[in-house]
Amino acid sequence: MTIQASVTYIGNATTLLRLGGFTLLTDPAFRPAGSRYHLGYGAWTKRVLDPAIGLGELPPLHAVLLSHLHSDHFDSAAGRGLAPDLPILTTPQAGKKLRRKRFPAAHGLPTWENHDMSQGRQRLRVTAVPGRHGPGVVDRLLPDVMGSVVELFEDEVCRLRLYVTGDTLHRPMLAEVPRRCGDIDAMLIHLGGTRLLGMLLTMDARQGADLTEVIRPRLTLPIHHEDFTVFTSPASDYFAAARDRGLAGVQPIGRGATVTLPLRTGAGT
């Protein structure tokens, strides 16, 4: 059987990854438009778009990939609706909190550590990579955040290397991702230019273009840019910045749409 890989965009940072024989859900948030989300320290945001797929419409999952424990990335609908025994790969901080609730299989990954899943001739490896959610000391007041590099192996040959940035600002440490993990085939980049009290908490168009220029993936799909009122930087600004810099492989992904991810045909690192 020919191996396949794709991503379906559900909304915000929630996507469905079908990678060979594995199915992963990222950053599950399924409450409807009009819902208010608490972000901590008295800050709130409002959802303005419905998820493209409902929680009850999801296929069987092998794991959840959670960048951090903010309500717009793991909301009350996910907390009630996901199976308690479903593995959740996340930060050590979030893993500890989730295990105290109803998710005993939540697994915290320190930066640069990995977790493997196997199925026949295929193996999926998730490696936690750095992320920084806020500027300077503000980052210490926010939940720990991780990016993820997800690698699909067939007969121990890497067929896909996908980078999911998580809610991070662009910082020099992110250049370590391709240096340590190898060339990136595809990237799901969290944008939106989230601002609270005037502070930038996720990448805007300029920072997103900066990171894309550093990572140079074959395919880049922007997510996390339209669902909440805290977003200030639309995807159109990012596409314009990418065009100005001549960045190849940058394309939109529509809500509810599925995009095929680029697989490698031969041996690679």
N, C-alpha and C positions, 0 to 999 in steps of 0.2 A: 504494500500500500504506500502511495506517495505521501510523504509528510507534508503537512500544511500548517500555516500559522496566520492568525488574524487578530485584530482588535475591533471591538464594537464599542462605540461611544454612547454611554448612558446619560451622562451629564456631570458637570463639575469635574471632579477627579475620578468619578466612578466609570470604570471600563470593564469589559469582559474580554479576557485574553484566552484565546484558544490556541494553544501551542503544542502541536503534535497531539499526543494523547492526553494532555493536561488542560484543565480549565481553571483559570484563576479569576477572581474578582478583585478589583482595586478600589480602595477607599470608599466603602459602601455608604451612600447617603440617598435615601429613597422617599423622604417626606415631600409632599406636593408643594407647588408654587403657592406663595402666601404664608408659608411656615416661617416662624422666627427661630433663629439659631443663636444660642448663647456662645460667645467666643471667649468668655472669661473677663474678670476685672470690670464687670458691668457693661461690657461691649456686646452688642447684638448686631445681627445682620438678617436680612429678609431674602428668602428664595423667590426668584422672579420667573423661573421656568420649571416645568414639571420634568421629572426623569423620563427618558424616552422609553424605558422598560421598567415594569414593576418588579418588585422583589419576588413575587410569586411566579413570574414568567421566566426566571433564571433556570438554566440547565443544572444538573448536578455539578457541584464544585469540588475541586481537590484542595483548595486553600484560598484564603483571603490575603492580599498584600496591602498592608496598612502603613502609610507613610508617617502618620502621627495621630494622636487622639484628640483632635478638635471635632466639634459636633458636626461641622460641614463635611467631614471625611468619614465619620462613623456616627451616624445619628440614632435616635431612639427607635426608628423603624428597623434599622439593621440590628440594633441590640435585641429587639424582640423577635425578629423574624429569621435570623440566621441560626443554623443548627448549633447547639452548644459545643458539640464535639468537633466542629470544623476547625482545622488548623488556621491560625492567624499569625502571619509573619510580620513583625513590627519592631519597634524600638524596645529595649529592655524596660524602659519606664512605662510604656503603654501595655506591654505584655503583662507586667505585674498587676496593673489596674484591671485589665480584662480578666485575668485569672481569678481575681477577687470577686468579680461579678458572676458571669455564667459561662465563661469560655475557658475551661481548664486546658485546652490545647493551644492557647495563645503562646507564641514562642518569641522571645526577645532576642534580636540579633545585634550585638555590638558592631560598631563600624568596622568594615572589612571582613567580618565573619560571614559564613555562608551556611545554607541549609539545602540539602539535596532530597529530591523525590525521584523514585525510579518506577518504571513501568515497562516491562519487557526489554526491548532494545533501546528504549529512550530513558534519558535522565534529564531532570530539570534542576538547575542550580540557581538559587537566589542569594545574591551577595549584597549585604548592606553597605551603602556608600555614604559619604558625608552629605549633610544638609545643614543650613543655618536659616532659621525662620525669621529672624529679626536682626536689626543693626546693633552692634556693640553689646552693651549690658542688657538691652531689651530682650535679646535672645534668651537670656536666663529666666525670664518671666514667662516664656512661652513653652508649650510642650516640646520635648525633644522630637526631632524630625529626621527621617532617613530617606535617602534615595535608594533605588534598588537596581541592580543589574541582574537581569533574568536571562540565563543561558539554556538553550535547548540542545541536548546532545543526542545523536543517534549513532549507535555502535562506537561511542566515545569520541565521535567527531562533532565539533561544534557546528550546528546548522543555523543558529540565530543567537545574536547577542542584543538584547533590548535594554535600554536605560530608561527608567521611570524616575524623573527628577525629584518627585515629592515637592512639598512647599518649601522652597529654598530661595534665597537670594543668590545671585551669581557672585562667587568668591574664588580666589585663586586656587583653593583646595580642590575645587571641582575638576581642575585639569588632571588631578591624580586618577580620575575614573578611567579614561582610556589607557593611561600609563600602566596602571595596575591590572586592569581587566582585559585590555586588548581593544581592537577596533570595534566601534559600535555600529551595528547594522541599522537600528531604528531607535528613535527617542520619542517618548511621550513627555512633553515639556509643560510643566505647570506654570501658567502665566497669570494674567489678570491685574497685575500691579495693585494687589491688595493694600489698602491704606487704612490705618486706624490712628487717630490723633495726629495725622499728618505724616506718620512713619510708614515707609514702604516695607511690606512684610512678605511679598512674593514678587517674582520677576515681572517687570514691565516690558514693553516692546524692546527698549534698548538693551536691557540686561539679557533678555531672551535671545536677541541676535548675537550678543557677546558670547553667550554660552554655546549657541549653535556653531559659531565660528571656531570655538575651541574643540568641541566634540567631533564635529564634521561627520555626523551619521549619514548613511545612505538615504534615510527617510526620517523626517521630523514631522510629528503631528502635535499641534498645540491643543491642550485641554485646560480646564480650570480658568475660564476667562469670561463667562457670561451668565452664570447662574445666580449670583448674589450681588446685593447692592454695594458691598465693599469693594467690588472690582472697579478700577479706574482706567485700565488700559485694554482696549478691545483688541481682538485678534487681528483686525485689519491693520492696526499700527505695526504689529509684529511682522505681518506679511510684507508691508512696505519697507520696513527696516531690512528684512532678509533680501528683498529684491535689490535694494540700494547697495548691499554688500556682495551681491552675486552668489548668495548661498543656494546651493542646489539641494533638491530633495525635500523642500519645505512645502507642505500641502495641507489644506483643511480636511477635517473629518466632521461630517454632519451628525447631528443628534440622531441616534438610532442607526447610523450607517456603520458598515463594516468595511475595514480596509485590510487588504492582504499585506502581511509583513514580509520583507525580503529575506529569503532563505539563501544560505550558501550551498553551492552545488558540490564542492569538494572539500578536502581537508583544509582546516584553518586553525588559527590560534585565537 
